[in-house]
Amino acid sequence: MVEMSKLVFDQHFRDLDCRYLLHPWGAGCLSSSLVLYRDALIGSAQFYSIVYLIQIIIRGKKMKRKDQWVEMAEYYVRSTLLGQLVTASAANISCLLRKLMGNKFNYYTYLLVPFTLNGLFIYLEPPSRRGLVINLFVNLYIEYWLRSFEKAGYLTVTKTQQTLLFMIGSSLLFYLMRLEGEKKQRTPLIWLFTPEKVRRKSDSNENPCPHNGSCQKFIAKGTATYFGVGLAFSLARVILPKLRSPISAIASIQRKHFKLALFFGSYIGCDMLLMP
C-alpha cells in the first residue's frame, strides 16, 4: 500500500494552483463550487432515498400516520444536506486554507483538516440518528483498510472464511441481543432486525413464543417483510440512477438483483424458525 509522503507532496504540489487539485472543471473557486454543490446534492439525494425507502418499509404500519411521513421527510432533507455539505464543502475549506497560507498547499490542510472540520455538519442530523451516520462512516473506514490490506497482499480472506465470520458474528450478536430481552432499556444498535424476547411460561400464558397467533404466520410475515426490504433496496439501486429513462431502468432488472432480497428473507426467516 503506497502513500504519498509529506516531502513528495511539498516538492510537487505545494505551489500548484487549487484548480489542478480541487476543482479541475473550473478555474474560479466560487464558480466551480456551483457544479460541485449541485452534483453533491444529486448524489446525496439518490443515496439517502435508498436508505429512507428501506426505513419506510421496515416501519410498516407506523407509516399510516401523517406525522410519521412529515418526520421522515424532515429527516430526509437533513440527511441530504449533510451528505451534500460534507462532500462539497471540503474543497471550499481547502481553497480558503490555501489562500490564508500564502497561496500554498500544505500536506495536512489539503484534505485532512477540511474533512475533519466539515464533520461538524453531523449536527444537521437529529441526535437520534447520529449513531446511524457514525456507524456508516466507521464501517466504511474499516472496509477501506481491509480492502487495502487485501490489495497489498497482507490479508487474504476467502468467501468461505467470510461466510464463517458472518455466521459467527451474527450468532454472537443475536445471542447478546437476546440476553438483553428482560431489560427495560437495550443497548442501542444499528441492525436490521431485533430478536424478540422469549416469554416466560406462566399459568396465564403457556406459550413461550414471542408472538400471538400461529408460528407459521409469524415466520411467513417476517420472511415476506424482509424479502421486501431487500428487494426494495436492490431495485432502488438499479432504478433510481436511471429515472430519466424508466423503460431502460426496468429492462435492466436481472435475476441477480433478487439475491439480496432472498438473503434478507431467508436470514430473518431462519432465525424466526429456529427461535426457541
C-alpha positions as CSV (number, residue, x, y, z in Angstrom):
1,M,0.0,0.0,0.0
2,V,1.6,3.2,-1.2
3,E,1.1,6.6,0.5
4,M,2.5,9.9,-0.7
5,S,4.9,11.3,1.8
6,K,4.9,14.9,3.1
7,L,8.2,15.5,1.3
8,V,6.9,14.4,-2.1
9,F,3.7,16.4,-1.6
10,D,5.7,19.6,-0.8
11,Q,8.0,19.1,-3.7
12,H,5.4,18.6,-6.4
13,F,2.1,20.0,-5.2
14,R,2.8,22.8,-2.7
15,D,2.9,25.6,-5.3
16,L,0.1,24.3,-7.7
17,D,-3.0,26.3,-8.3
18,C,-6.0,24.9,-6.4
19,R,-7.8,24.3,-9.7
20,Y,-5.5,21.4,-10.5
21,L,-6.1,19.5,-7.3
22,L,-9.6,20.6,-6.1
23,H,-11.7,21.8,-9.0
24,P,-10.2,20.9,-12.4
25,W,-13.6,21.6,-14.1
26,G,-13.4,25.3,-13.4
27,A,-10.8,28.0,-12.8
28,G,-12.6,30.0,-10.2
29,C,-13.1,28.7,-6.6
30,L,-16.6,30.1,-6.2
31,S,-17.9,29.5,-9.8
32,S,-16.7,25.9,-9.8
33,S,-18.4,25.3,-6.4
34,L,-21.8,25.6,-8.1
35,V,-21.2,22.5,-10.1
36,L,-19.7,20.7,-7.1
37,Y,-22.7,21.5,-4.8
38,R,-25.2,20.6,-7.5
39,D,-23.6,17.2,-8.2
40,A,-23.2,16.5,-4.4
41,L,-26.9,17.3,-3.8
42,I,-28.0,14.9,-6.6
43,G,-25.7,12.2,-5.3
44,S,-26.7,12.6,-1.7
45,A,-30.4,12.7,-2.5
46,Q,-30.1,9.4,-4.5
47,F,-28.1,7.7,-1.8
48,Y,-30.4,8.7,1.1
49,S,-33.5,7.9,-1.0
50,I,-32.5,4.2,-0.8
51,V,-31.8,4.4,2.9
52,Y,-35.1,6.1,3.7
53,L,-37.1,3.8,1.4
54,I,-35.8,0.8,3.4
55,Q,-36.7,2.5,6.7
56,I,-40.3,3.2,5.4
57,I,-40.7,-0.4,4.5
58,I,-39.4,-1.6,7.9
59,R,-41.7,0.8,9.8
60,G,-44.7,-0.7,8.0
61,K,-48.0,0.2,9.7
62,K,-46.4,3.1,11.6
63,M,-46.2,5.0,8.3
64,K,-50.0,5.2,8.2
65,R,-49.8,8.2,10.5
66,K,-49.3,11.6,8.9
67,D,-46.8,12.8,11.5
68,Q,-44.5,9.9,10.6
69,W,-44.4,11.0,7.0
70,V,-43.7,14.6,8.0
71,E,-40.9,13.4,10.3
72,M,-39.4,11.2,7.7
73,A,-39.5,14.0,5.1
74,E,-37.7,16.3,7.5
75,Y,-35.1,13.7,8.3
76,Y,-34.5,13.0,4.6
77,V,-33.9,16.7,3.9
78,R,-31.5,17.0,6.8
79,S,-29.6,13.8,5.8
80,T,-29.4,15.0,2.2
81,L,-28.0,18.4,3.3
82,L,-25.5,16.5,5.5
83,G,-24.3,14.4,2.5
84,Q,-24.1,17.4,0.3
85,L,-22.2,19.7,2.7
86,V,-19.7,17.0,3.8
87,T,-18.9,16.2,0.2
88,A,-18.8,19.7,-1.3
89,S,-17.5,22.0,1.5
90,A,-14.2,20.2,1.8
91,A,-13.0,21.8,-1.5
92,N,-14.1,25.3,-0.2
93,I,-12.3,24.9,3.1
94,S,-9.1,23.6,1.3
95,C,-9.2,26.6,-1.0
96,L,-9.7,29.0,1.9
97,L,-6.8,27.5,3.9
98,R,-4.6,27.7,0.8
99,K,-5.4,31.4,0.5
100,L,-4.6,32.0,4.2
101,M,-1.3,30.3,3.9
102,G,0.0,32.4,1.1
103,N,-1.5,30.5,-1.9
104,K,0.4,27.4,-1.0
105,F,-0.9,23.9,-0.2
106,N,0.0,22.1,2.9
107,Y,0.2,18.3,3.3
108,Y,-2.4,18.4,6.2
109,T,-4.6,21.3,5.1
110,Y,-5.2,19.8,1.6
111,L,-7.7,17.1,2.7
112,L,-7.2,16.1,6.3
113,V,-8.1,19.4,8.0
114,P,-11.1,20.2,5.6
115,F,-12.7,16.8,6.1
116,T,-12.2,17.0,9.8
117,L,-13.8,20.3,10.1
118,N,-16.8,19.6,7.9
119,G,-17.6,16.6,10.1
120,L,-19.3,19.2,12.3
121,F,-22.2,19.1,9.8
122,I,-23.3,15.9,11.5
123,Y,-25.2,18.2,13.8
124,L,-27.6,18.6,11.0
125,E,-28.9,15.2,11.9
126,P,-31.2,14.9,14.9
127,P,-29.5,13.2,18.0
128,S,-31.5,10.0,17.5
129,R,-30.0,9.5,14.0
130,R,-26.4,10.5,14.5
131,G,-25.5,7.0,15.6
132,L,-26.6,5.7,12.2
133,V,-24.3,8.1,10.4
134,I,-21.4,7.4,12.6
135,N,-21.9,3.7,12.2
136,L,-21.9,4.1,8.4
137,F,-18.7,6.0,8.3
138,V,-16.9,3.7,10.8
139,N,-17.9,0.7,8.7
140,L,-16.7,2.4,5.5
141,Y,-13.4,3.2,7.3
142,I,-12.9,-0.4,8.4
143,E,-13.9,-1.8,4.9
144,Y,-11.4,0.6,3.3
145,W,-8.5,-0.7,5.4
146,L,-9.5,-4.3,4.9
147,R,-9.6,-3.9,1.2
148,S,-6.3,-2.0,1.2
149,F,-4.6,-4.8,3.1
150,E,-6.1,-7.4,0.7
151,K,-4.9,-5.4,-2.3
152,A,-1.4,-5.1,-0.8
153,G,-1.3,-8.9,-0.1
154,Y,-1.1,-8.6,3.7
155,L,-4.5,-10.2,4.2
156,T,-6.3,-12.9,2.3
157,V,-9.9,-13.7,3.1
158,T,-11.7,-16.4,1.1
159,K,-15.5,-16.5,0.5
160,T,-15.7,-19.5,2.8
161,Q,-13.9,-17.6,5.6
162,Q,-16.1,-14.5,5.0
163,T,-19.2,-16.7,5.4
164,L,-17.9,-18.3,8.6
165,L,-17.0,-14.9,10.1
166,F,-20.5,-13.6,9.3
167,M,-22.2,-16.7,10.7
168,I,-20.2,-16.5,14.0
169,G,-20.6,-12.7,14.3
170,S,-24.3,-12.9,13.6
171,S,-24.9,-15.6,16.1
172,L,-22.9,-13.8,18.8
173,L,-24.8,-10.6,18.1
174,F,-28.2,-12.2,18.2
175,Y,-27.2,-14.1,21.4
176,L,-26.2,-10.8,23.2
177,M,-29.3,-9.0,22.0
178,R,-31.5,-11.8,23.3
179,L,-29.7,-11.7,26.7
180,E,-31.0,-8.1,27.0
181,G,-34.6,-9.1,26.4
182,E,-35.6,-8.6,30.1
183,K,-34.0,-5.1,30.3
184,K,-36.2,-2.1,30.0
185,Q,-33.5,-0.2,28.0
186,R,-31.5,-2.1,25.5
187,T,-28.0,-1.2,24.1
188,P,-28.7,1.0,21.1
189,L,-27.6,-0.9,17.9
190,I,-28.0,-0.2,14.2
191,W,-29.1,-3.5,12.9
192,L,-31.8,-4.6,10.5
193,F,-33.6,-7.0,13.0
194,T,-34.1,-7.0,16.7
195,P,-34.9,-10.5,18.0
196,E,-37.9,-10.7,20.3
197,K,-37.5,-11.8,23.9
198,V,-38.9,-15.3,24.8
199,R,-41.8,-15.2,27.1
200,R,-41.7,-17.0,30.4
201,K,-44.2,-19.8,30.9
202,S,-46.9,-18.9,33.4
203,D,-50.4,-20.1,34.4
204,S,-52.0,-17.4,32.3
205,N,-49.8,-18.0,29.2
206,E,-48.2,-21.3,28.4
207,N,-46.9,-20.2,25.0
208,P,-43.2,-19.2,25.2
209,C,-43.2,-17.9,21.7
210,P,-42.7,-14.1,21.4
211,H,-45.8,-13.6,19.2
212,N,-49.5,-14.0,19.1
213,G,-51.2,-16.4,16.7
214,S,-49.6,-19.3,14.8
215,C,-45.9,-19.7,14.3
216,Q,-46.4,-20.3,10.5
217,K,-48.0,-16.9,10.0
218,F,-45.4,-15.2,12.2
219,I,-42.5,-16.7,10.2
220,A,-44.2,-16.1,6.8
221,K,-44.9,-12.4,7.7
222,G,-41.3,-11.8,8.9
223,T,-39.8,-13.5,5.8
224,A,-42.0,-11.6,3.4
225,T,-41.3,-8.3,5.2
226,Y,-37.5,-8.5,5.0
227,F,-37.7,-10.0,1.5
228,G,-39.5,-6.8,0.5
229,V,-36.8,-4.7,2.3
230,G,-34.0,-6.4,0.3
231,L,-35.9,-6.2,-2.9
232,A,-36.7,-2.5,-2.5
233,F,-33.0,-1.8,-1.7
234,S,-31.8,-3.7,-4.8
235,L,-34.4,-2.2,-7.2
236,A,-33.8,1.3,-5.9
237,R,-30.1,0.9,-6.6
238,V,-31.0,-0.1,-10.2
239,I,-33.9,2.2,-11.0
240,L,-33.1,5.5,-9.2
241,P,-29.9,6.3,-11.2
242,K,-31.9,5.8,-14.4
243,L,-35.1,7.6,-13.6
244,R,-34.8,9.7,-16.7
245,S,-35.4,6.6,-18.8
246,P,-37.8,4.4,-16.9
247,I,-38.2,1.8,-19.6
248,S,-34.5,1.1,-19.8
249,A,-34.3,1.1,-15.9
250,I,-37.0,-1.6,-15.7
251,A,-35.4,-3.6,-18.5
252,S,-32.1,-3.6,-16.7
253,I,-33.6,-5.6,-13.8
254,Q,-32.0,-9.1,-13.7
255,R,-32.2,-12.2,-11.6
256,K,-29.1,-11.2,-9.6
257,H,-31.0,-8.2,-8.2
258,F,-33.2,-10.6,-6.2
259,K,-30.2,-12.1,-4.3
260,L,-30.2,-9.5,-1.5
261,A,-34.0,-10.0,-1.1
262,L,-33.6,-13.7,-0.8
263,F,-30.7,-13.3,1.7
264,F,-32.7,-10.9,3.9
265,G,-35.9,-13.1,3.8
266,S,-34.0,-16.3,4.5
267,Y,-31.8,-14.8,7.1
268,I,-34.7,-13.5,9.2
269,G,-36.9,-16.4,8.3
270,C,-34.4,-18.9,9.6
271,D,-33.9,-17.0,12.8
272,M,-37.7,-17.0,13.4
273,L,-38.0,-20.6,12.5
274,L,-35.3,-21.7,14.9
275,M,-36.3,-19.3,17.7
276,P,-36.7,-21.2,20.9
